[in-house]
Amino acid sequence: MQALHQKAIELLESGRANVIIGYGEGSGEKVRPVFIRHPADVAQLVWDQRCRQNLAVYLGKPEIKRMGTPAIVTTPVVVRSLVQLIAERQIKSSDLVTLVIEGAAVAELADNASLEKYVASHPIVFPPHVNKEIETLAAMSVEERFTFWQEELSRCFKCYACRSSCPLCYCERCVTECNQPQ
């Protein structure tokens, strides 16, 4: 964590980043997103196995954009989100500092090429029970899969928490709110 704190201080003091989007202690045993703007507040940043939320969701928010250049503390999954957001022209890699923590070291991914290289070298490894579910779905016919997803999605009561948490949900007018989506 010392390396993360040092890197965050360096980025803020040099002006290369105006805000560090990372994880801080939350209530109970949980972590929460924190937005660090001053080197004196860097000690709030934490990094451990609890840090799993996809913080990329904040990069498209106007209030974050107004803060200036962000540095984001990432997991391999978040790096994948960043690559997709860049591909869809929602963010620019040149307007972002990406911090990846591996062990005790903090690596800075400077551009889209380094983000893509990182993603290619860090494949997603699912636990065995997830692989079994994927295999079961893949073995279904199209009709069986359609029925499966109809049943799964029938439980949705449109709380829109998915929209709030998904970094790839950035439409100004959401298709789920349209009476006749196109």
N, C-alpha and C positions, 0 to 999 in steps of 0.2 A: 504494500500500500504506500510505502514511502516513495517508490518510484512514480506512482500515480500523482501523489501530492506534489512532488518536485516538478513533474512535467506540467501539471496544471498551473503552478505558480509561474513557471517559465513562459507558458503561452499567454497568460494574462498580463504579466509584467512587460513582455515584449510587444504586446498589442496584436499578436498573430491571432488571438481569439479574444472575443469580448465577453463570452459566457461559456462556462463548462457545463454541459448537460451530463449529469452522472447520477449516481445512486447515493442516498443518505439514509440514516437510520429513520425508520418510521415507527408506528405504534406497534406494540407487542414485539414480535420477533421478525417483523417485516421491514423491507426497505421501501423507499419511495423515491421518486425523481427529485433531484435538487438542481438548482440553477445557480451556479457560483459565478459571481461577477467581480469579486475582489479577492486578491491573494490571501488576505487574512481569513477568508471563509473556507479555504481549501480543505481544512481539517475535517469538514463535514462529509467529504467524500469517503465512501466505503466500497470495498470490493470483496465479495465472497460468493459462495454458491447460491445465495438468495437473489443475486442480481441477474434476473432473467427477463424482466419486462423489456419490451422493445421500445427504446427511447426515441427511435427514429420518427415516431408519430408526432413529436413536438417540432420537428424541423420545418414543417409546413405552416405552422401556426403564426399568424401575423404578429402577435406579441413577442414571439421568439425572434422572428425576422427583424423586428425593430431594435433588438438588443445588439445587433451586429453579427460578426462572424462567430459561429458556434464551434466548439470542440465537443465531440460526443464520445463518451465512454461506451465501447461496444463489446458485444459478444459476436461469435461467428454468425449467428442468425441475424443480428442487426446489420452486419456488414452486407449480407445478402439483400436486406431491405434497402440499404443505401444504394447498392448497385442498381436495383430496380427503379428506385425513385430518380436516380440520375438518368437511366435509360428512358424514363417517361417524362423527362425534362421538368421534374417538380423541384429538384434542387440541382446545384452545380457543385461538382467536386472541388472546384477552385474556390468556392465560398464556404468550405467546410474543413475542419481538422478532425480526422478520425483517429481515435486512440484505441488500440487493441491491447488487452492485457493477457500476456501468456506467462504463467508462472509468476515470477517476481519482476519481470521486465514489462515495460510499456513500449509498444511499437507505434509509430505514427505512420499512417497510410496517407501519402501525400496527394494522390491523384486517382482518377478512375482506373487507370491501368494497374496500379498497386492494389486497389480494392478488388478488381476482378482476379488478379493473380492470387490474392489471399483466399477468395472464395473457392477458386479451383483447387487450392492446396488443402482445403479444410472441408472435406465432404461431410454431409449430414449423416450421423450414425444414429439410427433409431434403436430403441430397446426392443428386445425380442417380441414382446406382446404387440407392439405397434407394427412390426414387420408382418406378424401373423394376420393382423387386421387388414393390412394392405393386400396381402396375398388373397385373403378371403374376398375382398372387394374386386380384385382383378379377375378372380375366377368366375364372378357373377356374369350373367348375360346382361345386356343393356337394360332389358325390362326389369330384371331383378335389382340392378343398381338403382334404377329410377324409383322403384318401390321403396328400397332401403332409404334413399335420401328424402323421399316424401315423408316417410315415418320419422326420420331424424329431425327434419325441419318443421314438422307439425308442432313441435314443442315451443317453437319461437313465438314469443308474445310481443315482439317488436319493442324491446327496451332500448335498442340501438347501442348497447354497450360494445358490440362488435365494431361499429362505426367509430366509436371514440378511441378504441384501442388499436385499430389496424392502421399502420403507417401508409398503406396503399389506398386508403379511403380518403380521397382528397377532393372529390367533386364538390363544387359550390352548391349545386342543386342535386341532391341525392336521388338516384333512380328508385330507391325504396320508398320515397315520399311521393312519387308520381302516381296518379291514378291510372295512367296508361303509359307505362315505360316503353321506350323505343328500343 
